[in-house]
């Protein structure tokens, strides 16, 4: 087989057939499959191409292949020890193979260590050929390890010592104690099930002993010259290429990427590298394997496909819940949702949010059951409500629709909020509230009732939610006529706060006031798309803080402070090309100036969704009718605010201390007032 002939797959050839082979790099089927299985499953599953680590064989991922083939049509790259191609040769091998299979609509690269670096280089060179990347301890951090210094020394190691090197490197490559513990955990489980202690212990010892010749085989699989070559011409050269030009190539990779990093990787700094990649790759997610070594895929309990599923990186099945109707939006994964909920845990404990919704007949029910998410058919739904100061309730709104309906509500947000790195990314502003309230109850009995605070993850250029994602991860887009039109046309559930920044950054003595523009543009958009409009109201946050200095105070501050505040606010992207409050309403300019606040006793958060309003009832050309509907929506929000502020006085657990005590004692949410009781 010549170097140019690398695009064929040797079906039915196993990994061990290639371990000691020579020749050019080639692709093979890691698991032998029957022709019947290949014909029925390979064509219907996405293609997964496994790119191996430094050994070139895929030895370390062998235990994962049986799980991968349940989801993918799997092939693997084998790089024989005799090969002396550099990183660019390997990129050409992979891209040529993928070009020959251009009919495959979904192609995943699964790269481990050296294969992770190679995957990134392939995605950089030909992003059109790759759907997603799954990287396990990628060697893109090679240049930040000790190996660039140690590599040139390797060829000088005497031959008689080379065979012992893999054993000496065992604590670096893997964690034998952890692996042994995993084996004996399996033993204990099997003994309980089979009542055969002696036979099961013998199997465990055999498995442990079996690790030793496998380690020794590494010396034969990776001769000294091969290792030295790959360290230099693949890893060193690949890192120089990928990380050069101020990371321009790295940051240009827009392929969705899952980085799986071992916490205790002693070979390369994988944990630090995962944060670097999350910083520079626009669409990267990270999962850290606690206690895992560099050879994580060999360790007991590690299932790469379960990790991929948790992070939303498996192919979507036709029977999956319809979280979104927008095929251009990749909804949050279970891991994204879990991390966001963890980031909201303390604020949830403090505020214990409760939700109500209103049926068409006016009856109020607990929860979101009366919001016609499922009943609307193909019609879009527009959720329109009031912004509370600093919007700490935003995460709860998004999460409640995920919790009750498994639906992403798509926020139309200020550009700073909707982009990666947004100031009010889901979880970021709640953390600000959390900090304030934790300080307020410090050294009081209430402090002991709050959830234990987890260490904050390292921050990145893009704002993160508990290590996970931003408001954009949960569907937010910059507010604009085009984005609004597109989401409504897709039939999405859209979340809109007409008051925008002016309402979120209120001045003193403006609690629960609405600052909506006078033009009813969102009503016109709803009518165009035959939408259902659901007004909603939220209270609680604005009773939990005092505004010490608002935008007016800050702009008028002496000693040049006011000028500096205005200058900074003018650098923030605007949400409106024309602020109708200035041009039409004679209101104040919409400035992105966050007020300075101090906490008061934290109040419970309450939400009420009003009865749906059918936008199709109004003719788009009926200006009077359009304006009347706009005023109706606004009145509904104001009535909802009034209702919640009055009815919460009948909540037996309105106050923080009894509510925390009840929830700590019962492990359930405290009851609230009964709607329709008066």
PECORRA-V681030 format. One record per helix or strand. SS is the DSSP state (@ for helix, = for strand). FROM is the first residue (numbers start at 1). LEN is the number of residues. Records with the same first field share a line. If there is no record, write none. Layout:
SS: FROM-LEN ; FROM-LEN
This chain:
=: 9-2 ; 26-3 ; 46-6 ; 72-7 ; 107-6 ; 132-5 ; 256-7 ; 284-6 ; 354-5 ; 364-3 ; 381-5 ; 410-4 ; 477-2 ; 493-4 ; 532-8 ; 545-5 ; 596-4 ; 606-4 ; 613-2
@: 15-4 ; 35-7 ; 59-10 ; 87-14 ; 114-12 ; 127-3 ; 139-6 ; 147-10 ; 159-10 ; 170-4 ; 176-19 ; 197-25 ; 224-28 ; 270-11 ; 296-3 ; 304-7 ; 334-10 ; 345-7 ; 389-3 ; 394-12 ; 415-4 ; 428-13 ; 445-5 ; 471-4 ; 481-9 ; 500-5 ; 521-8 ; 541-3 ; 551-5 ; 561-11 ; 580-4 ; 615-3 ; 623-28 ; 656-11
